[in-house]
Amino acid sequence: MYSLINFATFIQEAPVNSDGSGMGVAAIIIAIIFVLIFLAIYIASLVWVYRDANRRGKPGIVVALLVALISWPIGLLVWFLIRDKV
C-alpha cells in the first residue's frame, strides 16, 4: 500500500510539459497502459482465431494472418461469421 501512495504522490507532483499544458508523466503512463491493454486484446484474439481455425480443420496461421491483415476488428468479425459450425 505504501508504494501506491508513493506512486500517487509522484503522479500528482509530476512536471508538466514545457508549454504548461499539464500533460505530463500521468498522461504518458495512462497512454502506455491503454496501449498495453489493446496489445493484449489484439494478441489474445489472434491466438483464439488460430486455435479455433485449427480445431475446425482450417490452416490456423493463414486464418490468423488474414484476420490480422484485414483491419483487425473487421477481420475478427468476418471470421466469426464465416467459420464452420462445429
Secondary structure, 3 states (H helix, E strand, C coil): CHHHHHHHHHHHCCCCCCCCCCCCHHHHHHHHHHHHHHHHHHHHHHHHHHHHHHHCCCCHHHHHHHHHHCCHHHHHHHHHHHCCCC
